[in-house]
Amino acid sequence: MTQSISYADAGVSIDNANRAVAKIREYARSTFNERTLTEIGSFGGMFAGAFPDMAEPILVASADGVGTKLKLAFETGIHNTVGADLVNHCVNDILVQGARPLFFLDYFATGKLEPDVTASVVEGMARACRENGCVLLGGETAEMPDFYPPGEYDLAGFIVGVVDKAKVIDGKSIEPGDVVLGLPSNGLQTNGYSLARKLFFEVGGYTADSHIDELGCTVGEALLATHQSFLPQIGPLLDRTADADESVRLPLIKGLAHITGGGFLENIPRILPEGVSVEIDRGSWPEPPVFGLMQRLGNVSDHEMFRTFNMGIGMAVVCSQANAEIIKSEIACPEIGTVTSGAKEVILK
């Protein structure tokens, strides 16, 4: 008699998937608001799309991942931070255009589904969604045997936000004489981890549990520091104008650059109009010690450091000199550079 083969025999457990979804549903519900029209488990997530307080609502969408920072989660067994990293990264990416987040979806894929690990990742996502006023609307949990090494998974996120067309931040008005402010990061954020892991683990011979006095913590703790959202700091400034007359729209902020993959050298030029460049004064902010340590470990050039890492600045804010004083009175951010005439490049001083 031919043996009956089930999906579980092929390595996919529907029961484990159901247990994971049950945990996920609780976390997702904690992010729901009056615009949320469906439960987790629907084929598609539904979200009310009326924006009566906006003249011309513009939807802004982005997708991203956590990269090889996931390797630290696998090694340390700490999984409730990478979900928050993912949400905050995506929030920051749409924030640079003036958008506030509406809803978020995730993609979680693994070889063998472990419900507690999946739930831990989603718990971090739900926490970050709540903190950002964003709904965790849905997602996909995929179990694919033999596709990923045991104990590993991949993670991606998709976000949609909204901004009134008149308040879109596009960098078009940036001009020579403007200044660049820098919002401090909380470490590496979610970029440069392939180089960071090579420097610490291969070159330096450290492990995730190695305590380094210079860092004041273990390597794992330093590298798993959460990628923070800059919405709490930038959000209140989005509706402010530099002119007391509200009929004259003079936004405080001309441009925002999220310092992620590509560092200073590739992210700031993305928001610059033709004919201008930015000069960055490296000594104008305190660099977290993790960056100096990595640079020494691998004798890494300044150019490579600033092209790979955020160097302690998570978001660059471009504004007029007059508005810089207003912004600095609202949020703690050093002046780190100036806008000059040039060919859309970043010059390190």
C-alpha positions as CSV (number, residue, x, y, z in Angstrom):
1,M,0.0,0.0,0.0
2,T,1.4,3.4,-1.0
3,Q,2.2,5.6,2.1
4,S,0.1,8.7,2.4
5,I,2.4,11.8,2.3
6,S,1.3,15.1,4.0
7,Y,2.5,18.7,3.8
8,A,4.2,18.1,7.2
9,D,6.2,15.3,5.6
10,A,7.6,17.9,3.2
11,G,8.7,20.1,6.1
12,V,5.7,22.6,6.3
13,S,3.7,22.6,9.5
14,I,0.3,24.2,9.1
15,D,-0.3,23.8,12.8
16,N,2.9,25.8,13.6
17,A,1.7,28.4,11.1
18,N,-1.7,28.6,12.9
19,R,0.0,29.0,16.3
20,A,2.2,31.8,14.9
21,V,-0.8,33.6,13.4
22,A,-2.7,33.4,16.7
23,K,0.2,35.2,18.4
24,I,0.6,37.7,15.6
25,R,-3.1,38.6,15.6
26,E,-2.9,39.8,19.2
27,Y,0.1,42.0,18.5
28,A,-1.4,43.4,15.3
29,R,-4.7,44.2,17.0
30,S,-2.9,46.4,19.5
31,T,-2.0,48.8,16.6
32,F,-5.5,49.0,15.1
33,N,-7.3,52.3,14.9
34,E,-10.7,53.6,13.6
35,R,-9.4,53.4,10.0
36,T,-8.6,49.7,10.2
37,L,-11.4,47.8,8.4
38,T,-10.2,44.2,8.5
39,E,-8.8,41.6,10.9
40,I,-5.5,39.8,10.5
41,G,-6.1,36.8,8.3
42,S,-8.0,38.5,5.6
43,F,-6.8,38.0,2.0
44,G,-6.1,41.8,1.9
45,G,-5.9,44.4,4.6
46,M,-8.4,47.2,4.3
47,F,-7.7,50.8,5.5
48,A,-10.1,53.8,5.2
49,G,-8.6,56.2,2.6
50,A,-10.5,59.5,3.3
51,F,-8.4,62.4,4.3
52,P,-10.8,65.3,4.8
53,D,-8.2,67.5,6.5
54,M,-5.9,67.4,3.4
55,A,-6.4,69.4,0.2
56,E,-4.4,67.0,-2.0
57,P,-3.4,63.9,-0.1
58,I,-0.3,62.2,-1.5
59,L,0.4,58.6,-0.6
60,V,4.1,57.8,0.0
61,A,5.2,54.1,0.0
62,S,8.5,52.3,0.7
63,A,9.9,48.8,1.2
64,D,13.0,47.7,3.0
65,G,14.7,45.0,5.0
66,V,17.1,44.7,8.0
67,G,20.0,43.2,6.0
68,T,22.6,41.2,7.8
69,K,21.8,42.7,11.2
70,L,19.6,39.6,11.3
71,K,22.7,37.6,11.8
72,L,23.1,39.2,15.2
73,A,19.6,38.2,16.1
74,F,20.3,34.6,15.2
75,E,23.5,34.5,17.1
76,T,22.2,36.2,20.3
77,G,18.7,34.8,20.3
78,I,17.3,38.3,20.6
79,H,14.5,38.7,18.1
80,N,12.2,41.4,19.5
81,T,14.4,44.3,18.3
82,V,14.8,43.6,14.5
83,G,11.1,44.0,14.0
84,A,11.3,47.5,15.5
85,D,14.3,48.2,13.4
86,L,12.4,47.4,10.3
87,V,9.4,49.6,11.1
88,N,11.4,52.6,12.2
89,H,13.6,52.3,9.1
90,C,10.6,52.4,6.9
91,V,9.0,55.2,8.8
92,N,12.1,57.3,8.4
93,D,12.3,56.6,4.7
94,I,8.8,58.2,4.1
95,L,9.4,60.9,6.7
96,V,12.0,62.5,4.5
97,Q,9.2,63.5,2.1
98,G,7.1,64.8,4.9
99,A,4.8,61.8,5.1
100,R,3.4,60.3,8.3
101,P,2.8,56.5,8.4
102,L,-0.6,55.0,7.9
103,F,-0.1,51.3,7.8
104,F,2.7,48.7,7.6
105,L,2.9,45.1,6.3
106,D,5.7,42.6,6.8
107,Y,7.1,39.5,5.0
108,F,8.7,36.9,7.3
109,A,10.2,33.8,5.7
110,T,12.0,30.9,7.3
111,G,12.9,27.2,6.6
112,K,11.2,25.8,9.7
113,L,8.6,28.0,11.5
114,E,9.2,28.5,15.2
115,P,6.1,30.2,16.5
116,D,7.8,31.9,19.5
117,V,10.6,33.4,17.3
118,T,8.1,34.6,14.8
119,A,5.9,36.1,17.5
120,S,9.0,37.8,19.1
121,V,9.8,39.5,15.8
122,V,6.2,40.6,15.3
123,E,6.0,41.9,18.9
124,G,8.9,44.3,18.0
125,M,7.1,45.4,14.9
126,A,3.8,46.0,16.7
127,R,5.6,48.0,19.4
128,A,7.2,50.3,16.9
129,C,4.0,50.6,14.9
130,R,2.2,51.8,18.1
131,E,4.9,54.2,18.9
132,N,4.7,55.7,15.4
133,G,0.9,55.8,15.2
134,C,1.0,53.2,12.4
135,V,-1.3,50.2,11.9
136,L,0.2,46.7,11.4
137,L,-2.3,45.9,8.8
138,G,-1.2,42.4,7.6
139,G,1.7,40.5,6.2
140,E,3.0,37.1,5.0
141,T,4.6,34.3,7.1
142,A,6.2,31.8,4.8
143,E,7.7,28.4,5.7
144,M,10.0,27.1,3.0
145,P,11.9,24.0,3.9
146,D,15.5,23.7,2.7
147,F,15.5,27.4,1.6
148,Y,17.1,28.9,4.7
149,P,19.7,27.5,7.1
150,P,18.2,26.1,10.4
151,G,17.4,28.9,12.9
152,E,17.5,31.7,10.3
153,Y,14.8,33.8,8.6
154,D,14.4,36.8,6.3
155,L,12.4,39.9,7.0
156,A,11.1,42.7,4.9
157,G,8.6,45.5,5.5
158,F,6.3,47.7,3.4
159,I,4.9,51.0,4.5
160,V,2.4,53.5,3.2
161,G,2.1,57.0,4.6
162,V,0.4,60.3,3.6
163,V,1.3,63.9,3.2
164,D,-0.6,66.9,1.9
165,K,0.8,67.9,-1.5
166,A,1.6,71.5,-0.3
167,K,3.7,70.1,2.5
168,V,5.8,67.6,0.5
169,I,9.5,68.0,1.3
170,D,11.5,67.6,-1.9
171,G,14.7,69.5,-1.5
172,K,14.1,71.7,-4.6
173,S,14.5,74.9,-2.6
174,I,17.9,74.0,-1.1
175,E,20.5,76.7,-2.0
176,P,24.0,77.8,-1.1
177,G,24.1,79.3,2.3
178,D,21.7,76.8,3.8
179,V,22.9,74.7,6.7
180,V,22.8,71.0,7.6
181,L,21.7,69.8,11.0
182,G,22.2,66.3,12.2
183,L,19.9,64.2,14.4
184,P,22.0,61.7,16.4
185,S,21.6,58.0,15.6
186,N,21.5,55.2,18.2
187,G,24.3,53.2,16.6
188,L,24.6,51.6,13.2
189,Q,20.8,51.6,12.6
190,T,20.3,48.9,10.0
191,N,23.2,49.4,7.6
192,G,26.8,48.4,7.2
193,Y,26.4,45.2,9.1
194,S,28.3,43.0,6.6
195,L,31.4,45.2,7.1
196,A,30.8,45.6,10.9
197,R,30.6,41.8,11.4
198,K,33.7,41.3,9.4
199,L,35.6,43.9,11.5
200,F,34.5,42.7,14.9
201,F,34.3,39.0,14.4
202,E,36.9,38.2,11.7
203,V,39.5,41.0,12.1
204,G,39.0,41.8,15.8
205,G,38.3,38.2,16.9
206,Y,35.5,39.3,19.2
207,T,32.2,37.4,19.8
208,A,28.8,38.9,20.3
209,D,29.3,38.3,24.1
210,S,32.6,40.1,24.2
211,H,32.5,43.1,26.5
212,I,34.5,46.1,25.3
213,D,35.2,48.9,27.8
214,E,35.4,51.5,25.1
215,L,31.8,50.7,24.1
216,G,30.5,50.2,27.6
217,C,28.7,47.1,26.6
218,T,29.1,43.8,24.7
219,V,29.6,43.8,20.9
220,G,26.1,42.2,20.5
221,E,24.5,45.0,22.5
222,A,26.3,47.7,20.5
223,L,25.3,46.2,17.2
224,L,21.7,45.4,18.1
225,A,21.0,48.9,19.3
226,T,17.5,49.8,17.8
227,H,17.2,51.8,14.7
228,Q,15.2,54.7,16.1
229,S,12.3,56.6,14.5
230,F,12.9,60.3,14.0
231,L,9.1,60.9,13.6
232,P,8.7,62.1,17.3
233,Q,11.4,64.8,16.7
234,I,10.6,65.8,13.1
235,G,6.8,65.3,13.1
236,P,6.0,68.5,15.1
237,L,8.1,70.5,12.7
238,L,6.3,69.4,9.6
239,D,3.4,71.7,10.0
240,R,5.4,74.6,11.3
241,T,6.3,77.6,9.0
242,A,9.0,80.1,9.4
243,D,6.6,83.0,8.8
244,A,4.0,84.1,11.4
245,D,1.5,84.6,8.6
246,E,0.0,81.1,8.0
247,S,-1.1,82.1,4.5
248,V,2.6,82.2,3.5
249,R,3.9,78.7,3.3
250,L,7.5,78.8,4.3
251,P,8.4,75.4,5.6
252,L,11.0,75.2,8.3
253,I,12.7,72.2,6.6
254,K,13.9,72.2,3.0
255,G,15.2,68.7,2.8
256,L,15.7,65.5,4.9
257,A,18.1,62.7,4.2
258,H,17.9,59.4,6.1
259,I,21.5,58.3,6.5
260,T,21.2,54.6,5.7
261,G,22.9,52.3,3.2
262,G,25.4,54.5,1.3
263,G,26.1,56.7,4.4
264,F,26.6,60.4,4.0
265,L,28.2,60.3,0.6
266,E,25.3,58.7,-1.3
267,N,22.2,59.7,0.7
268,I,22.5,63.4,1.0
269,P,23.0,63.9,-2.7
270,R,19.6,62.2,-3.3
271,I,17.8,65.4,-2.0
272,L,20.1,68.0,-3.6
273,P,19.0,70.1,-6.6
274,E,21.4,70.7,-9.5
275,G,24.2,73.2,-8.8
276,V,24.7,72.6,-5.1
277,S,26.8,70.4,-2.8
278,V,27.2,69.9,0.9
279,E,30.3,70.3,3.0
280,I,30.3,68.2,6.2
281,D,32.4,69.2,9.2
282,R,33.4,65.8,10.8
283,G,34.3,67.3,14.1
284,S,31.0,69.0,14.7
285,W,29.3,66.2,16.5
286,P,30.4,63.4,18.9
287,E,30.8,60.2,17.0
288,P,29.7,57.1,19.0
289,P,32.8,55.0,19.9
290,V,31.6,52.0,17.9
291,F,32.6,53.8,14.6
292,G,36.1,54.8,15.7
293,L,36.7,51.3,17.0
294,M,35.6,49.7,13.7
295,Q,37.8,52.2,11.7
296,R,40.8,51.3,13.7
297,L,40.2,47.6,13.6
298,G,40.2,47.5,9.8
299,N,42.3,50.6,9.0
300,V,39.2,51.8,7.1
301,S,39.5,55.0,5.2
302,D,37.3,58.0,6.0
303,H,35.7,57.8,2.6
304,E,34.7,54.2,3.2
305,M,33.4,54.9,6.6
306,F,31.2,57.8,5.4
307,R,30.0,55.7,2.5
308,T,29.0,52.7,4.6
309,F,28.0,54.0,8.0
310,N,25.9,56.8,9.5
311,M,28.8,57.8,11.8
312,G,26.4,58.8,14.5
313,I,24.0,60.9,12.4
314,G,20.7,59.2,11.6
315,M,19.0,62.0,9.8
316,A,20.3,65.1,8.0
317,V,18.1,68.2,8.0
318,V,18.7,71.0,5.5
319,C,17.2,74.4,6.3
320,S,18.0,78.1,6.0
321,Q,20.4,79.6,8.5
322,A,17.5,81.6,10.2
323,N,15.3,78.5,10.5
324,A,18.2,76.4,11.9
325,E,18.0,78.4,15.2
326,I,14.2,77.7,15.4
327,I,14.8,73.9,14.8
328,K,17.6,73.7,17.2
329,S,15.4,75.3,19.9
330,E,12.9,72.5,19.4
331,I,15.1,69.4,19.0
332,A,18.7,68.6,20.0
333,C,20.7,68.6,16.8
334,P,24.2,70.0,16.1
335,E,25.0,72.0,12.9
336,I,27.1,69.6,10.9
337,G,27.6,71.3,7.6
338,T,26.7,73.9,5.0
339,V,25.3,74.0,1.5
340,T,27.6,75.4,-1.2
341,S,27.7,75.6,-5.0
342,G,28.8,72.4,-6.5
343,A,27.9,69.2,-8.4
344,K,25.5,67.4,-6.0
345,E,28.2,65.8,-3.9
346,V,29.3,65.6,-0.2
347,I,32.6,67.0,0.7
348,L,34.2,65.9,4.0
349,K,36.1,68.7,5.9
